[in-house]
Amino acid sequence: MRILLLSDIHGNKHGLQAALDAAGRVDRIVCLGDVVGYGAFPNECCEILRGLDAVCLSGNHDAAALNLISIEWFNDVATEAILWTRKQLSPENHAWLSSLPGERAFPEERFQAVHASLRSPWEEYILNKKIALQSFERMEQPLCFYGHTHVADLYWTRQEDVQKTPQPPIEYAAFPTGGGVEMEEGELYLLNPGSCGQPRDGNPDARFALFETEDRIVDVFCVEYDTHAARRAIIEAGLPRLLGDRLLTGQ
Ligand code: ZN
């Protein structure tokens, strides 16, 4: 089975469509959450994913748009975008987003998926090996996809070491221009496909990953899209200009 992984779309239909087009034919789409928030097309992004029968998780911005979590800790521009998104969401898309879980397991294909981390599915940023260890200790499958940081990267370690030692050696690789991994038995992998709608690693391209479940291979891809159109729509919608400008630089 070939699975397309998407994360952190954030209402950017241009980025989403570019990733879908570049990915081509897939057997299943798994989206790791934050479908809305920041971008000008929250309803369109929900509808595209619903139309493709994507298996979707809910992210912290989705939860905030539904008023399920407090926006006290959001910065000013994120708060403004959430308040705008709340007003935009159609009842159907509101109901669909409300039905999504923060994490999910796929035992047949031997992987898990979570928006932020297995310790805290909506909040924790996996930004270093120490934090990654907290998720490794909670993994029930050899592979877990996560999002939330908007950076495509990979942590891996030996399952045996995680069980035996309090500080197992953990490896790390970032994929600012794409990359991938051929997984080996006995290892645990935490992989972030990167953000489809608001990358933050200095490369403005939309990101996605393809997982070949039989071969146990994941590849991360970057695809150019019309960042200017996405930016223009944000400004025309009356959203903070910064949210459009950052799409041009991938920051
Ligand atoms: Zn996000």
Boltz pocket constraint, residues with backbone or C-beta under 6 A from the ligand:
constraints:
  - pocket:
      binder: B
      contacts: [[A, 8], [A, 10], [A, 33], [A, 34], [A, 59], [A, 61], [A, 148], [A, 150]]
      max_distance: 6.0
